[in-house]
Amino acid sequence: MIVYVKTGCPWCAGVLELLNEQGIDFEERNVSENPEYMKEMQDKSGQTKAPTVDLDGEIFPDLGRDEVEVIFKERFGGVQ
């Protein structure tokens, strides 16, 4: 899983906090600090909003913590 984030984004911080709390493996890519990551996120999602989650090639743009919890509930039976 790849999570695209922006510096200072409270929604990004919430998603990262959830994933860390649950011990979920992910790669964090800060689009504020790396223009290549921004382009990659735009190419995948068609937009510039973060956080954006790439879950094994399925793209979930502009999410917050609550939305990520819903995705995990639907896909994996929830978070612990």
C-alpha positions as CSV (number, residue, x, y, z in Angstrom):
1,M,0.0,0.0,0.0
2,I,1.2,3.5,-0.9
3,V,-0.1,6.5,0.9
4,Y,0.4,9.9,-0.7
5,V,0.4,12.8,1.8
6,K,1.1,16.5,2.0
7,T,3.1,18.3,4.7
8,G,0.8,19.8,7.3
9,C,-2.3,18.0,6.1
10,P,-4.5,17.0,9.1
11,W,-6.4,14.4,7.1
12,C,-3.1,12.8,6.0
13,A,-1.9,12.8,9.6
14,G,-5.2,11.0,10.6
15,V,-4.8,8.3,8.0
16,L,-1.1,7.7,8.9
17,E,-2.0,7.6,12.6
18,L,-4.7,4.9,11.9
19,L,-2.4,2.8,9.8
20,N,0.4,3.0,12.4
21,E,-2.0,2.3,15.3
22,Q,-3.1,-0.9,13.4
23,G,0.4,-2.0,12.5
24,I,-0.5,-1.9,8.8
25,D,2.5,-1.9,6.4
26,F,2.5,1.0,4.0
27,E,4.9,3.3,2.1
28,E,4.5,7.0,2.8
29,R,5.1,9.3,-0.2
30,N,5.1,13.0,0.6
31,V,4.0,14.9,-2.5
32,S,4.9,18.3,-1.0
33,E,8.5,17.3,-0.8
34,N,8.9,15.3,-4.0
35,P,7.5,16.5,-7.3
36,E,7.9,13.0,-8.8
37,Y,5.5,11.7,-6.2
38,M,3.1,14.5,-7.0
39,K,3.1,13.5,-10.7
40,E,2.8,9.9,-9.8
41,M,-0.3,10.6,-7.6
42,Q,-1.8,12.8,-10.3
43,D,-1.3,10.2,-13.0
44,K,-2.9,7.5,-10.8
45,S,-5.8,9.5,-9.4
46,G,-6.4,12.3,-11.8
47,Q,-6.3,14.9,-9.0
48,T,-4.0,16.6,-6.6
49,K,-5.7,16.1,-3.2
50,A,-4.2,14.1,-0.4
51,P,-4.2,11.8,1.2
52,T,-4.6,9.4,-1.7
53,V,-4.2,5.6,-1.1
54,D,-3.0,3.1,-3.6
55,L,-4.1,-0.3,-2.4
56,D,-2.6,-2.8,-4.7
57,G,-3.3,-0.7,-7.7
58,E,-6.8,0.4,-6.7
59,I,-6.8,4.2,-6.1
60,F,-8.7,5.9,-3.3
61,P,-8.2,9.7,-3.7
62,D,-8.8,12.4,-1.1
63,L,-9.6,10.2,1.9
64,G,-9.8,10.8,5.6
65,R,-9.3,8.5,8.5
66,D,-13.0,7.5,8.6
67,E,-13.1,6.6,4.9
68,V,-10.0,4.4,5.3
69,E,-11.6,2.6,8.2
70,V,-14.6,1.9,5.9
71,I,-12.4,0.6,3.1
72,F,-10.6,-1.7,5.5
73,K,-13.9,-2.9,7.0
74,E,-15.3,-3.7,3.5
75,R,-12.1,-5.3,2.3
76,F,-10.6,-7.0,5.3
77,G,-13.3,-7.2,7.9
78,G,-12.1,-4.0,9.6
79,V,-9.2,-2.7,11.5
80,Q,-8.3,-4.2,14.9
